[in-house]
Amino acid sequence: MKYQILESEKGSYTGGKEFAVYDCTNREYICVTFSKDVAMKIKEALEKQVIMKPEESIYYVDYCPRCKRFLMENNFLNYCSYCGQKLEIES
C-alpha cells in the first residue's frame, strides 16, 4: 500500500478533525483535508497513477488489473479507458 489516509481528531491547522493523505514510499504528506470523502478520492486518483501491467486473459486479450475490463487496441494508449488506471504498454 503506497498511500494511506491518516486521521487526526485535533489537527494542527484548524484544531478540528483532519484527514491527511500520506505517501508511505517517500514518507511525506501529500495533502490535508477536512473531509474523509475528499481524502479517499485523492488517494484513489494517486493510486491510478502507479503504472501497472495489463493482465492477459485466457483469450489472449489484455485486461485492466484494476477494473478487470478487457482492453481493445484502439481504445487505450497508456491508460484504461474505463477506470483511468495508468498502464505499461509494451510496444
N, C-alpha and C positions, 0 to 999 in steps of 0.2 A: 504494500500500500504506500504509494508515493505521497499522497496528500491526506491530511487529517483535518477535522473540524474540532477545534478546542473551544470549550465553553467556559465563560467566566461569570460568576454571579455578580461580582463587583469589578467592572472593567476599569482600566486606568484612564480611559478617555472621558467617559461620562459618569462613572460611578455606578452605572446600571449594568444589566446583563448584556454581554457582548459575545460574539462568535468570531473566532479567528480561523482563517484557512492557513494551514501550516504545511510547508514543503519539507518532508522528512529527509529527502535525499540531500538537499542543500542546507538544511537546518536553518530555515528562515521563514518569517511570516510573509504571506502574500498579501493579505488584506484583513481588515477588521470590519465587521458589520453588526447591526443591531437585530437582524432577522436571521433565524436559522434557515429559512427557505432560501434566502439570497445566498447564504454561505454554501448551501448544498448545490445550487445552480452554478456557482463559481467553481466549486470542486469538480462537478461533472464536466464543465467546459475545459478545465485544465487537464483532466484525465483523458479527454478525447484528443488532446494534442500530443500525447505519448504515442509514438509510432508503434503500430502493431502489424504483424504479418497476417495477410489473409489466410484463412484455413481452407484446405482442399477437401471437397466432399467426395463421396464415392462416385459421383457423376463427373469428376474432373472439372468441376466448376468451382471457382473460389467463392467463399462466403465470408462475411464480416465477422471477426471474432467477438465483437460487442453485441450486435443486434441479431446475428445469425441469419441474415438475409443474403440471398445469392447476389453476387456482383457480376454484372454484364460488362463486357469490354468497352461498350460505348457509353456507359453512364457513370464512370468514375475515372479520375486521374490519380490523385493521391489521397482521396477522401471517399468514404462510403456516402453514397448519395441519399441514403435513408436516415442514418443517425449522425453523420458528420465525423466519424472516427477517422483519424489520420492513419493512412496505410502505407506500408513499404511495398512498393510495386517493383517487381523485377522486370527488367527490360529484355 
